[in-house]
Amino acid sequence: METVVTVAVIIFVIIAGMFLIHRLDAQHDERIGAFRYSDALPGIGRRTRKSPRAAVPKGPPAAATRREHREGSR
């Protein structure tokens, strides 16, 4: 009787382990699916972020405006 219980417990543990591995594998596949590995590398082809240098000021710089003001008042 003890042998039957032991074999049943071992089979149950194996089935539970298989189910756990199956669930973890499915979760891992979902995480990998969220990433796009086929995109170009960040420095090649297209920009991924806007850099501070990309912004162009609309008016003249503040230092040039002050300098012109000082030169004009003399």
PDB file of N, CA, C, O and CB in Angstrom:
ATOM      1  N   MET A   1       0.828  -1.190   0.000  1.00  0.00           N
ATOM      2  CA  MET A   1       0.000   0.000   0.000  1.00  0.00           C
ATOM      3  C   MET A   1       0.873   1.255   0.000  1.00  0.00           C
ATOM      4  O   MET A   1       0.561   2.232  -0.679  1.00  0.00           O
ATOM      5  CB  MET A   1      -0.943  -0.002   1.211  1.00  0.00           C
ATOM      6  N   GLU A   2       1.960   1.225   0.757  1.00  0.00           N
ATOM      7  CA  GLU A   2       2.840   2.379   0.797  1.00  0.00           C
ATOM      8  C   GLU A   2       3.475   2.636  -0.565  1.00  0.00           C
ATOM      9  O   GLU A   2       3.694   3.786  -0.945  1.00  0.00           O
ATOM     10  CB  GLU A   2       3.917   2.183   1.851  1.00  0.00           C
ATOM     11  N   THR A   3       3.764   1.592  -1.280  1.00  0.00           N
ATOM     12  CA  THR A   3       4.378   1.726  -2.596  1.00  0.00           C
ATOM     13  C   THR A   3       3.420   2.406  -3.565  1.00  0.00           C
ATOM     14  O   THR A   3       3.844   3.242  -4.363  1.00  0.00           O
ATOM     15  CB  THR A   3       4.798   0.354  -3.137  1.00  0.00           C
ATOM     16  N   VAL A   4       2.157   2.068  -3.512  1.00  0.00           N
ATOM     17  CA  VAL A   4       1.154   2.670  -4.400  1.00  0.00           C
ATOM     18  C   VAL A   4       1.007   4.163  -4.099  1.00  0.00           C
ATOM     19  O   VAL A   4       0.929   4.981  -5.017  1.00  0.00           O
ATOM     20  CB  VAL A   4      -0.214   1.953  -4.245  1.00  0.00           C
ATOM     21  N   VAL A   5       0.970   4.510  -2.824  1.00  0.00           N
ATOM     22  CA  VAL A   5       0.863   5.920  -2.428  1.00  0.00           C
ATOM     23  C   VAL A   5       2.104   6.692  -2.873  1.00  0.00           C
ATOM     24  O   VAL A   5       1.997   7.814  -3.368  1.00  0.00           O
ATOM     25  CB  VAL A   5       0.676   6.044  -0.896  1.00  0.00           C
ATOM     26  N   THR A   6       3.270   6.095  -2.698  1.00  0.00           N
ATOM     27  CA  THR A   6       4.517   6.749  -3.097  1.00  0.00           C
ATOM     28  C   THR A   6       4.548   6.984  -4.608  1.00  0.00           C
ATOM     29  O   THR A   6       4.922   8.066  -5.061  1.00  0.00           O
ATOM     30  CB  THR A   6       5.729   5.902  -2.665  1.00  0.00           C
ATOM     31  N   VAL A   7       4.161   5.985  -5.379  1.00  0.00           N
ATOM     32  CA  VAL A   7       4.136   6.124  -6.843  1.00  0.00           C
ATOM     33  C   VAL A   7       3.110   7.181  -7.254  1.00  0.00           C
ATOM     34  O   VAL A   7       3.366   7.970  -8.164  1.00  0.00           O
ATOM     35  CB  VAL A   7       3.809   4.762  -7.520  1.00  0.00           C
ATOM     36  N   ALA A   8       1.953   7.202  -6.591  1.00  0.00           N
ATOM     37  CA  ALA A   8       0.918   8.194  -6.906  1.00  0.00           C
ATOM     38  C   ALA A   8       1.405   9.609  -6.597  1.00  0.00           C
ATOM     39  O   ALA A   8       1.156  10.537  -7.367  1.00  0.00           O
ATOM     40  CB  ALA A   8      -0.371   7.895  -6.116  1.00  0.00           C
ATOM     41  N   VAL A   9       2.090   9.770  -5.484  1.00  0.00           N
ATOM     42  CA  VAL A   9       2.634  11.082  -5.119  1.00  0.00           C
ATOM     43  C   VAL A   9       3.696  11.518  -6.123  1.00  0.00           C
ATOM     44  O   VAL A   9       3.723  12.680  -6.526  1.00  0.00           O
ATOM     45  CB  VAL A   9       3.228  11.047  -3.695  1.00  0.00           C
ATOM     46  N   ILE A  10       4.560  10.610  -6.524  1.00  0.00           N
ATOM     47  CA  ILE A  10       5.610  10.941  -7.502  1.00  0.00           C
ATOM     48  C   ILE A  10       4.979  11.343  -8.838  1.00  0.00           C
ATOM     49  O   ILE A  10       5.402  12.318  -9.458  1.00  0.00           O
ATOM     50  CB  ILE A  10       6.578   9.735  -7.703  1.00  0.00           C
ATOM     51  N   ILE A  11       3.975  10.596  -9.274  1.00  0.00           N
ATOM     52  CA  ILE A  11       3.289  10.932 -10.527  1.00  0.00           C
ATOM     53  C   ILE A  11       2.602  12.294 -10.413  1.00  0.00           C
ATOM     54  O   ILE A  11       2.651  13.094 -11.347  1.00  0.00           O
ATOM     55  CB  ILE A  11       2.255   9.839 -10.891  1.00  0.00           C
ATOM     56  N   PHE A  12       1.964  12.557  -9.275  1.00  0.00           N
ATOM     57  CA  PHE A  12       1.306  13.852  -9.060  1.00  0.00           C
ATOM     58  C   PHE A  12       2.314  14.990  -9.095  1.00  0.00           C
ATOM     59  O   PHE A  12       2.048  16.034  -9.691  1.00  0.00           O
ATOM     60  CB  PHE A  12       0.557  13.860  -7.723  1.00  0.00           C
ATOM     61  N   VAL A  13       3.471  14.799  -8.460  1.00  0.00           N
ATOM     62  CA  VAL A  13       4.502  15.847  -8.441  1.00  0.00           C
ATOM     63  C   VAL A  13       5.039  16.082  -9.855  1.00  0.00           C
ATOM     64  O   VAL A  13       5.306  17.223 -10.233  1.00  0.00           O
ATOM     65  CB  VAL A  13       5.664  15.461  -7.479  1.00  0.00           C
ATOM     66  N   ILE A  14       5.195  15.025 -10.627  1.00  0.00           N
ATOM     67  CA  ILE A  14       5.664  15.173 -12.007  1.00  0.00           C
ATOM     68  C   ILE A  14       4.633  15.949 -12.837  1.00  0.00           C
ATOM     69  O   ILE A  14       5.004  16.835 -13.607  1.00  0.00           O
ATOM     70  CB  ILE A  14       5.935  13.783 -12.642  1.00  0.00           C
ATOM     71  N   ILE A  15       3.365  15.628 -12.689  1.00  0.00           N
ATOM     72  CA  ILE A  15       2.316  16.325 -13.430  1.00  0.00           C
ATOM     73  C   ILE A  15       2.242  17.794 -13.007  1.00  0.00           C
ATOM     74  O   ILE A  15       2.103  18.682 -13.848  1.00  0.00           O
ATOM     75  CB  ILE A  15       0.952  15.637 -13.212  1.00  0.00           C
ATOM     76  N   ALA A  16       2.335  18.041 -11.707  1.00  0.00           N
ATOM     77  CA  ALA A  16       2.320  19.427 -11.223  1.00  0.00           C
ATOM     78  C   ALA A  16       3.526  20.205 -11.767  1.00  0.00           C
ATOM     79  O   ALA A  16       3.387  21.372 -12.134  1.00  0.00           O
ATOM     80  CB  ALA A  16       2.318  19.458  -9.674  1.00  0.00           C
ATOM     81  N   GLY A  17       4.685  19.585 -11.822  1.00  0.00           N
ATOM     82  CA  GLY A  17       5.876  20.231 -12.378  1.00  0.00           C
ATOM     83  C   GLY A  17       5.724  20.524 -13.858  1.00  0.00           C
ATOM     84  O   GLY A  17       6.122  21.586 -14.336  1.00  0.00           O
ATOM     85  N   MET A  18       5.140  19.566 -14.587  1.00  0.00           N
ATOM     86  CA  MET A  18       4.909  19.792 -16.020  1.00  0.00           C
ATOM     87  C   MET A  18       3.955  20.961 -16.240  1.00  0.00           C
ATOM     88  O   MET A  18       4.173  21.777 -17.136  1.00  0.00           O
ATOM     89  CB  MET A  18       4.348  18.523 -16.683  1.00  0.00           C
ATOM     90  N   PHE A  19       2.901  21.049 -15.431  1.00  0.00           N
ATOM     91  CA  PHE A  19       1.949  22.153 -15.549  1.00  0.00           C
ATOM     92  C   PHE A  19       2.620  23.488 -15.221  1.00  0.00           C
ATOM     93  O   PHE A  19       2.399  24.484 -15.909  1.00  0.00           O
ATOM     94  CB  PHE A  19       0.743  21.923 -14.621  1.00  0.00           C
ATOM     95  N   LEU A  20       3.433  23.502 -14.176  1.00  0.00           N
ATOM     96  CA  LEU A  20       4.137  24.729 -13.793  1.00  0.00           C
ATOM     97  C   LEU A  20       5.093  25.174 -14.895  1.00  0.00           C
ATOM     98  O   LEU A  20       5.137  26.357 -15.233  1.00  0.00           O
ATOM     99  CB  LEU A  20       4.907  24.519 -12.478  1.00  0.00           C
ATOM    100  N   ILE A  21       5.844  24.259 -15.448  1.00  0.00           N
ATOM    101  CA  ILE A  21       6.772  24.604 -16.533  1.00  0.00           C
ATOM    102  C   ILE A  21       6.003  25.105 -17.753  1.00  0.00           C
ATOM    103  O   ILE A  21       6.438  26.045 -18.418  1.00  0.00           O
ATOM    104  CB  ILE A  21       7.644  23.383 -16.914  1.00  0.00           C
ATOM    105  N   HIS A  22       4.872  24.485 -18.047  1.00  0.00           N
ATOM    106  CA  HIS A  22       4.054  24.925 -19.176  1.00  0.00           C
ATOM    107  C   HIS A  22       3.567  26.354 -18.974  1.00  0.00           C
ATOM    108  O   HIS A  22       3.617  27.155 -19.908  1.00  0.00           O
ATOM    109  CB  HIS A  22       2.861  23.986 -19.369  1.00  0.00           C
ATOM    110  N   ARG A  23       3.097  26.691 -17.771  1.00  0.00           N
ATOM    111  CA  ARG A  23       2.603  28.045 -17.471  1.00  0.00           C
ATOM    112  C   ARG A  23       3.741  29.068 -17.532  1.00  0.00           C
ATOM    113  O   ARG A  23       3.559  30.160 -18.071  1.00  0.00           O
ATOM    114  CB  ARG A  23       1.935  28.081 -16.075  1.00  0.00           C
ATOM    115  N   LEU A  24       4.894  28.729 -16.993  1.00  0.00           N
ATOM    116  CA  LEU A  24       6.025  29.657 -17.034  1.00  0.00           C
ATOM    117  C   LEU A  24       6.497  29.890 -18.470  1.00  0.00           C
ATOM    118  O   LEU A  24       6.883  31.002 -18.829  1.00  0.00           O
ATOM    119  CB  LEU A  24       7.183  29.123 -16.179  1.00  0.00           C
ATOM    120  N   ASP A  25       6.465  28.838 -19.287  1.00  0.00           N
ATOM    121  CA  ASP A  25       6.859  28.974 -20.683  1.00  0.00           C
ATOM    122  C   ASP A  25       5.880  29.877 -21.431  1.00  0.00           C
ATOM    123  O   ASP A  25       6.304  30.701 -22.242  1.00  0.00           O
ATOM    124  CB  ASP A  25       6.937  27.594 -21.356  1.00  0.00           C
ATOM    125  N   ALA A  26       4.601  29.739 -21.178  1.00  0.00           N
ATOM    126  CA  ALA A  26       3.602  30.595 -21.820  1.00  0.00           C
ATOM    127  C   ALA A  26       3.783  32.052 -21.395  1.00  0.00           C
ATOM    128  O   ALA A  26       3.661  32.961 -22.217  1.00  0.00           O
ATOM    129  CB  ALA A  26       2.180  30.114 -21.476  1.00  0.00           C
ATOM    130  N   GLN A  27       4.070  32.271 -20.124  1.00  0.00           N
ATOM    131  CA  GLN A  27       4.295  33.630 -19.630  1.00  0.00           C
ATOM    132  C   GLN A  27       5.540  34.225 -20.271  1.00  0.00           C
ATOM    133  O   GLN A  27       5.551  35.402 -20.633  1.00  0.00           O
ATOM    134  CB  GLN A  27       4.430  33.637 -18.095  1.00  0.00           C
ATOM    135  N   HIS A  28       6.575  33.430 -20.412  1.00  0.00           N
ATOM    136  CA  HIS A  28       7.809  33.890 -21.043  1.00  0.00           C
ATOM    137  C   HIS A  28       7.559  34.246 -22.512  1.00  0.00           C
ATOM    138  O   HIS A  28       8.081  35.249 -22.998  1.00  0.00           O
ATOM    139  CB  HIS A  28       8.909  32.810 -20.930  1.00  0.00           C
ATOM    140  N   ASP A  29       6.774  33.444 -23.219  1.00  0.00           N
ATOM    141  CA  ASP A  29       6.446  33.738 -24.613  1.00  0.00           C
ATOM    142  C   ASP A  29       5.685  35.055 -24.743  1.00  0.00           C
ATOM    143  O   ASP A  29       5.912  35.806 -25.692  1.00  0.00           O
ATOM    144  CB  ASP A  29       5.624  32.601 -25.213  1.00  0.00           C
ATOM    145  N   GLU A  30       4.793  35.343 -23.810  1.00  0.00           N
ATOM    146  CA  GLU A  30       4.059  36.613 -23.842  1.00  0.00           C
ATOM    147  C   GLU A  30       5.005  37.791 -23.641  1.00  0.00           C
ATOM    148  O   GLU A  30       4.870  38.815 -24.310  1.00  0.00           O
ATOM    149  CB  GLU A  30       2.960  36.630 -22.766  1.00  0.00           C
ATOM    150  N   ARG A  31       5.954  37.654 -22.734  1.00  0.00           N
ATOM    151  CA  ARG A  31       6.916  38.738 -22.498  1.00  0.00           C
ATOM    152  C   ARG A  31       7.800  38.967 -23.707  1.00  0.00           C
ATOM    153  O   ARG A  31       8.067  40.111 -24.072  1.00  0.00           O
ATOM    154  CB  ARG A  31       7.780  38.430 -21.280  1.00  0.00           C
ATOM    155  N   ILE A  32       8.254  37.899 -24.328  1.00  0.00           N
ATOM    156  CA  ILE A  32       9.099  38.043 -25.518  1.00  0.00           C
ATOM    157  C   ILE A  32       8.294  38.656 -26.655  1.00  0.00           C
ATOM    158  O   ILE A  32       8.828  39.453 -27.426  1.00  0.00           O
ATOM    159  CB  ILE A  32       9.685  36.675 -25.949  1.00  0.00           C
ATOM    160  N   GLY A  33       7.035  38.304 -26.772  1.00  0.00           N
ATOM    161  CA  GLY A  33       6.194  38.864 -27.825  1.00  0.00           C
ATOM    162  C   GLY A  33       5.993  40.358 -27.701  1.00  0.00           C
ATOM    163  O   GLY A  33       5.707  41.023 -28.697  1.00  0.00           O
ATOM    164  N   ALA A  34       6.135  40.906 -26.504  1.00  0.00           N
ATOM    165  CA  ALA A  34       5.958  42.336 -26.299  1.00  0.00           C
ATOM    166  C   ALA A  34       7.136  43.135 -26.839  1.00  0.00           C
ATOM    167  O   ALA A  34       6.974  44.315 -27.153  1.00  0.00           O
ATOM    168  CB  ALA A  34       5.766  42.632 -24.826  1.00  0.00           C
ATOM    169  N   PHE A  35       8.305  42.539 -26.956  1.00  0.00           N
ATOM    170  CA  PHE A  35       9.485  43.236 -27.455  1.00  0.00           C
ATOM    171  C   PHE A  35       9.611  43.024 -28.948  1.00  0.00           C
ATOM    172  O   PHE A  35       9.286  41.957 -29.469  1.00  0.00           O
ATOM    173  CB  PHE A  35      10.756  42.757 -26.734  1.00  0.00           C
ATOM    174  N   ARG A  36      10.091  44.061 -29.634  1.00  0.00           N
ATOM    175  CA  ARG A  36      10.286  43.939 -31.071  1.00  0.00           C
ATOM    176  C   ARG A  36      11.785  43.872 -31.342  1.00  0.00           C
ATOM    177  O   ARG A  36      12.460  44.899 -31.414  1.00  0.00           O
ATOM    178  CB  ARG A  36       9.624  45.130 -31.838  1.00  0.00           C
ATOM    179  N   TYR A  37      12.290  42.670 -31.490  1.00  0.00           N
ATOM    180  CA  TYR A  37      13.718  42.479 -31.678  1.00  0.00           C
ATOM    181  C   TYR A  37      14.151  42.755 -33.106  1.00  0.00           C
ATOM    182  O   TYR A  37      15.350  42.863 -33.365  1.00  0.00           O
ATOM    183  CB  TYR A  37      14.104  41.081 -31.291  1.00  0.00           C
ATOM    184  N   SER A  38      13.224  42.871 -34.037  1.00  0.00           N
ATOM    185  CA  SER A  38      13.605  43.076 -35.423  1.00  0.00           C
ATOM    186  C   SER A  38      13.818  44.542 -35.760  1.00  0.00           C
ATOM    187  O   SER A  38      14.185  44.850 -36.894  1.00  0.00           O
ATOM    188  CB  SER A  38      12.562  42.497 -36.328  1.00  0.00           C
ATOM    189  N   ASP A  39      13.603  45.469 -34.816  1.00  0.00           N
ATOM    190  CA  ASP A  39      13.842  46.887 -35.072  1.00  0.00           C
ATOM    191  C   ASP A  39      15.316  47.146 -35.288  1.00  0.00           C
ATOM    192  O   ASP A  39      16.176  46.371 -34.870  1.00  0.00           O
ATOM    193  CB  ASP A  39      13.322  47.743 -33.918  1.00  0.00           C
ATOM    194  N   ALA A  40      15.582  48.257 -35.953  1.00  0.00           N
ATOM    195  CA  ALA A  40      16.970  48.654 -36.167  1.00  0.00           C
ATOM    196  C   ALA A  40      17.611  49.007 -34.832  1.00  0.00           C
ATOM    197  O   ALA A  40      16.921  49.326 -33.863  1.00  0.00           O
ATOM    198  CB  ALA A  40      17.059  49.847 -37.148  1.00  0.00           C
ATOM    199  N   LEU A  41      18.903  48.949 -34.795  1.00  0.00           N
ATOM    200  CA  LEU A  41      19.618  49.320 -33.582  1.00  0.00           C
ATOM    201  C   LEU A  41      19.418  50.803 -33.306  1.00  0.00           C
ATOM    202  O   LEU A  41      19.209  51.570 -34.245  1.00  0.00           O
ATOM    203  CB  LEU A  41      21.120  48.987 -33.703  1.00  0.00           C
ATOM    204  N   PRO A  42      19.474  51.232 -32.049  1.00  0.00           N
ATOM    205  CA  PRO A  42      19.156  52.617 -31.712  1.00  0.00           C
ATOM    206  C   PRO A  42      19.995  53.658 -32.458  1.00  0.00           C
ATOM    207  O   PRO A  42      19.470  54.720 -32.791  1.00  0.00           O
ATOM    208  CB  PRO A  42      19.329  52.815 -30.248  1.00  0.00           C
ATOM    209  N   GLY A  43      21.250  53.403 -32.728  1.00  0.00           N
ATOM    210  CA  GLY A  43      22.082  54.402 -33.383  1.00  0.00           C
ATOM    211  C   GLY A  43      22.092  54.295 -34.888  1.00  0.00           C
ATOM    212  O   GLY A  43      22.764  55.083 -35.553  1.00  0.00           O
ATOM    213  N   ILE A  44      21.370  53.349 -35.443  1.00  0.00           N
ATOM    214  CA  ILE A  44      21.445  53.102 -36.872  1.00  0.00           C
ATOM    215  C   ILE A  44      20.074  53.323 -37.509  1.00  0.00           C
ATOM    216  O   ILE A  44      19.076  52.760 -37.059  1.00  0.00           O
ATOM    217  CB  ILE A  44      21.953  51.673 -37.152  1.00  0.00           C
ATOM    218  N   GLY A  45      20.032  54.127 -38.535  1.00  0.00           N
ATOM    219  CA  GLY A  45      18.812  54.248 -39.318  1.00  0.00           C
ATOM    220  C   GLY A  45      17.887  55.369 -38.891  1.00  0.00           C
ATOM    221  O   GLY A  45      17.681  56.302 -39.666  1.00  0.00           O
ATOM    222  N   ARG A  46      17.334  55.323 -37.727  1.00  0.00           N
ATOM    223  CA  ARG A  46      16.370  56.336 -37.322  1.00  0.00           C
ATOM    224  C   ARG A  46      16.598  56.721 -35.869  1.00  0.00           C
ATOM    225  O   ARG A  46      17.182  55.969 -35.089  1.00  0.00           O
ATOM    226  CB  ARG A  46      14.932  55.833 -37.527  1.00  0.00           C
ATOM    227  N   ARG A  47      16.127  57.896 -35.533  1.00  0.00           N
ATOM    228  CA  ARG A  47      16.277  58.369 -34.160  1.00  0.00           C
ATOM    229  C   ARG A  47      15.155  57.805 -33.305  1.00  0.00           C
ATOM    230  O   ARG A  47      14.004  57.722 -33.734  1.00  0.00           O
ATOM    231  CB  ARG A  47      16.283  59.915 -34.101  1.00  0.00           C
ATOM    232  N   THR A  48      15.512  57.422 -32.094  1.00  0.00           N
ATOM    233  CA  THR A  48      14.497  56.901 -31.189  1.00  0.00           C
ATOM    234  C   THR A  48      14.122  57.922 -30.124  1.00  0.00           C
ATOM    235  O   THR A  48      13.030  57.856 -29.559  1.00  0.00           O
ATOM    236  CB  THR A  48      14.985  55.621 -30.535  1.00  0.00           C
ATOM    237  N   ARG A  49      15.019  58.865 -29.844  1.00  0.00           N
ATOM    238  CA  ARG A  49      14.758  59.875 -28.813  1.00  0.00           C
ATOM    239  C   ARG A  49      15.042  61.258 -29.379  1.00  0.00           C
ATOM    240  O   ARG A  49      15.864  61.414 -30.282  1.00  0.00           O
ATOM    241  CB  ARG A  49      15.619  59.616 -27.543  1.00  0.00           C
ATOM    242  N   LYS A  50      14.366  62.241 -28.848  1.00  0.00           N
ATOM    243  CA  LYS A  50      14.689  63.611 -29.208  1.00  0.00           C
ATOM    244  C   LYS A  50      15.798  64.091 -28.283  1.00  0.00           C
ATOM    245  O   LYS A  50      15.722  63.941 -27.064  1.00  0.00           O
ATOM    246  CB  LYS A  50      13.433  64.536 -29.117  1.00  0.00           C
ATOM    247  N   SER A  51      16.803  64.656 -28.873  1.00  0.00           N
ATOM    248  CA  SER A  51      17.894  65.176 -28.060  1.00  0.00           C
ATOM    249  C   SER A  51      17.659  66.662 -27.814  1.00  0.00           C
ATOM    250  O   SER A  51      16.895  67.287 -28.548  1.00  0.00           O
ATOM    251  CB  SER A  51      19.268  64.936 -28.747  1.00  0.00           C
ATOM    252  N   PRO A  52      18.297  67.239 -26.803  1.00  0.00           N
ATOM    253  CA  PRO A  52      18.129  68.667 -26.539  1.00  0.00           C
ATOM    254  C   PRO A  52      18.604  69.526 -27.711  1.00  0.00           C
ATOM    255  O   PRO A  52      18.115  70.641 -27.896  1.00  0.00           O
ATOM    256  CB  PRO A  52      18.884  69.055 -25.276  1.00  0.00           C
ATOM    257  N   ARG A  53      19.551  69.019 -28.503  1.00  0.00           N
ATOM    258  CA  ARG A  53      20.047  69.796 -29.631  1.00  0.00           C
ATOM    259  C   ARG A  53      19.037  69.857 -30.758  1.00  0.00           C
ATOM    260  O   ARG A  53      19.151  70.732 -31.616  1.00  0.00           O
ATOM    261  CB  ARG A  53      21.344  69.215 -30.137  1.00  0.00           C
ATOM    262  N   ALA A  54      18.070  68.984 -30.798  1.00  0.00           N
ATOM    263  CA  ALA A  54      17.118  68.937 -31.893  1.00  0.00           C
ATOM    264  C   ALA A  54      16.155  70.120 -31.863  1.00  0.00           C
ATOM    265  O   ALA A  54      15.603  70.488 -32.900  1.00  0.00           O
ATOM    266  CB  ALA A  54      16.345  67.639 -31.848  1.00  0.00           C
ATOM    267  N   ALA A  55      15.946  70.714 -30.703  1.00  0.00           N
ATOM    268  CA  ALA A  55      15.030  71.838 -30.589  1.00  0.00           C
ATOM    269  C   ALA A  55      15.705  73.106 -31.108  1.00  0.00           C
ATOM    270  O   ALA A  55      16.808  73.450 -30.683  1.00  0.00           O
ATOM    271  CB  ALA A  55      14.570  72.023 -29.124  1.00  0.00           C
ATOM    272  N   VAL A  56      15.040  73.793 -32.024  1.00  0.00           N
ATOM    273  CA  VAL A  56      15.576  75.023 -32.599  1.00  0.00           C
ATOM    274  C   VAL A  56      14.844  76.183 -31.950  1.00  0.00           C
ATOM    275  O   VAL A  56      13.614  76.219 -31.971  1.00  0.00           O
ATOM    276  CB  VAL A  56      15.422  75.053 -34.163  1.00  0.00           C
ATOM    277  N   PRO A  57      15.571  77.135 -31.372  1.00  0.00           N
ATOM    278  CA  PRO A  57      14.891  78.279 -30.758  1.00  0.00           C
ATOM    279  C   PRO A  57      14.219  79.137 -31.823  1.00  0.00           C
ATOM    280  O   PRO A  57      14.753  79.297 -32.921  1.00  0.00           O
ATOM    281  CB  PRO A  57      15.884  79.127 -29.942  1.00  0.00           C
ATOM    282  N   LYS A  58      13.065  79.683 -31.509  1.00  0.00           N
ATOM    283  CA  LYS A  58      12.304  80.463 -32.478  1.00  0.00           C
ATOM    284  C   LYS A  58      12.811  81.894 -32.578  1.00  0.00           C
ATOM    285  O   LYS A  58      12.747  82.496 -33.650  1.00  0.00           O
ATOM    286  CB  LYS A  58      10.836  80.463 -32.111  1.00  0.00           C
ATOM    287  N   GLY A  59      13.302  82.436 -31.506  1.00  0.00           N
ATOM    288  CA  GLY A  59      13.789  83.813 -31.519  1.00  0.00           C
ATOM    289  C   GLY A  59      15.292  83.849 -31.377  1.00  0.00           C
ATOM    290  O   GLY A  59      15.942  82.808 -31.292  1.00  0.00           O
ATOM    291  N   PRO A  60      15.856  85.074 -31.350  1.00  0.00           N
ATOM    292  CA  PRO A  60      17.302  85.180 -31.158  1.00  0.00           C
ATOM    293  C   PRO A  60      17.686  84.772 -29.745  1.00  0.00           C
ATOM    294  O   PRO A  60      16.868  84.876 -28.831  1.00  0.00           O
ATOM    295  CB  PRO A  60      17.783  86.610 -31.446  1.00  0.00           C
ATOM    296  N   PRO A  61      18.901  84.316 -29.551  1.00  0.00           N
ATOM    297  CA  PRO A  61      19.336  83.951 -28.204  1.00  0.00           C
ATOM    298  C   PRO A  61      19.311  85.158 -27.278  1.00  0.00           C
ATOM    299  O   PRO A  61      19.476  86.295 -27.719  1.00  0.00           O
ATOM    300  CB  PRO A  61      20.741  83.344 -28.239  1.00  0.00           C
ATOM    301  N   ALA A  62      19.106  84.901 -26.008  1.00  0.00           N
ATOM    302  CA  ALA A  62      18.990  85.977 -25.023  1.00  0.00           C
ATOM    303  C   ALA A  62      20.285  86.774 -24.912  1.00  0.00           C
ATOM    304  O   ALA A  62      20.231  87.990 -24.728  1.00  0.00           O
ATOM    305  CB  ALA A  62      18.611  85.405 -23.659  1.00  0.00           C
ATOM    306  N   ALA A  63      21.444  86.133 -25.016  1.00  0.00           N
ATOM    307  CA  ALA A  63      22.720  86.839 -24.900  1.00  0.00           C
ATOM    308  C   ALA A  63      22.901  87.817 -26.047  1.00  0.00           C
ATOM    309  O   ALA A  63      23.384  88.925 -25.818  1.00  0.00           O
ATOM    310  CB  ALA A  63      23.886  85.846 -24.867  1.00  0.00           C
ATOM    311  N   ALA A  64      22.539  87.462 -27.256  1.00  0.00           N
ATOM    312  CA  ALA A  64      22.678  88.358 -28.403  1.00  0.00           C
ATOM    313  C   ALA A  64      21.741  89.551 -28.253  1.00  0.00           C
ATOM    314  O   ALA A  64      22.114  90.667 -28.613  1.00  0.00           O
ATOM    315  CB  ALA A  64      22.389  87.609 -29.723  1.00  0.00           C
ATOM    316  N   THR A  65      20.561  89.348 -27.741  1.00  0.00           N
ATOM    317  CA  THR A  65      19.611  90.435 -27.552  1.00  0.00           C
ATOM    318  C   THR A  65      20.151  91.424 -26.536  1.00  0.00           C
ATOM    319  O   THR A  65      20.054  92.634 -26.745  1.00  0.00           O
ATOM    320  CB  THR A  65      18.244  89.896 -27.104  1.00  0.00           C
ATOM    321  N   ARG A  66      20.712  90.943 -25.453  1.00  0.00           N
ATOM    322  CA  ARG A  66      21.273  91.846 -24.441  1.00  0.00           C
ATOM    323  C   ARG A  66      22.462  92.613 -24.999  1.00  0.00           C
ATOM    324  O   ARG A  66      22.617  93.802 -24.720  1.00  0.00           O
ATOM    325  CB  ARG A  66      21.694  91.062 -23.189  1.00  0.00           C
ATOM    326  N   ARG A  67      23.302  91.947 -25.782  1.00  0.00           N
ATOM    327  CA  ARG A  67      24.482  92.600 -26.343  1.00  0.00           C
ATOM    328  C   ARG A  67      24.068  93.709 -27.306  1.00  0.00           C
ATOM    329  O   ARG A  67      24.638  94.799 -27.267  1.00  0.00           O
ATOM    330  CB  ARG A  67      25.379  91.575 -27.061  1.00  0.00           C
ATOM    331  N   GLU A  68      23.092  93.449 -28.165  1.00  0.00           N
ATOM    332  CA  GLU A  68      22.621  94.466 -29.097  1.00  0.00           C
ATOM    333  C   GLU A  68      22.025  95.647 -28.330  1.00  0.00           C
ATOM    334  O   GLU A  68      22.203  96.799 -28.724  1.00  0.00           O
ATOM    335  CB  GLU A  68      21.580  93.871 -30.070  1.00  0.00           C
ATOM    336  N   HIS A  69      21.330  95.362 -27.254  1.00  0.00           N
ATOM    337  CA  HIS A  69      20.720  96.422 -26.454  1.00  0.00           C
ATOM    338  C   HIS A  69      21.804  97.301 -25.831  1.00  0.00           C
ATOM    339  O   HIS A  69      21.669  98.524 -25.813  1.00  0.00           O
ATOM    340  CB  HIS A  69      19.812  95.823 -25.353  1.00  0.00           C
ATOM    341  N   ARG A  70      22.885  96.689 -25.318  1.00  0.00           N
ATOM    342  CA  ARG A  70      23.967  97.469 -24.718  1.00  0.00           C
ATOM    343  C   ARG A  70      24.696  98.298 -25.757  1.00  0.00           C
ATOM    344  O   ARG A  70      25.049  99.444 -25.478  1.00  0.00           O
ATOM    345  CB  ARG A  70      24.950  96.553 -24.007  1.00  0.00           C
ATOM    346  N   GLU A  71      24.934  97.764 -26.938  1.00  0.00           N
ATOM    347  CA  GLU A  71      25.657  98.493 -27.965  1.00  0.00           C
ATOM    348  C   GLU A  71      24.809  99.640 -28.513  1.00  0.00           C
ATOM    349  O   GLU A  71      25.348 100.691 -28.863  1.00  0.00           O
ATOM    350  CB  GLU A  71      26.072  97.550 -29.095  1.00  0.00           C
ATOM    351  N   GLY A  72      23.523  99.456 -28.589  1.00  0.00           N
ATOM    352  CA  GLY A  72      22.642 100.485 -29.144  1.00  0.00           C
ATOM    353  C   GLY A  72      22.432 101.644 -28.176  1.00  0.00           C
ATOM    354  O   GLY A  72      22.120 102.749 -28.618  1.00  0.00           O
ATOM    355  N   SER A  73      22.592 101.432 -26.882  1.00  0.00           N
ATOM    356  CA  SER A  73      22.334 102.502 -25.911  1.00  0.00           C
ATOM    357  C   SER A  73      23.536 103.389 -25.707  1.00  0.00           C
ATOM    358  O   SER A  73      23.414 104.386 -24.996  1.00  0.00           O
ATOM    359  CB  SER A  73      21.912 101.920 -24.587  1.00  0.00           C
ATOM    360  N   ARG A  74      24.671 103.105 -26.270  1.00  0.00           N
ATOM    361  CA  ARG A  74      25.870 103.948 -26.083  1.00  0.00           C
ATOM    362  C   ARG A  74      25.855 105.131 -26.946  1.00  0.00           C
ATOM    363  O   ARG A  74      26.786 105.934 -26.908  1.00  0.00           O
ATOM    364  CB  ARG A  74      27.111 103.186 -26.344  1.00  0.00           C
TER     365      ARG A  74
END
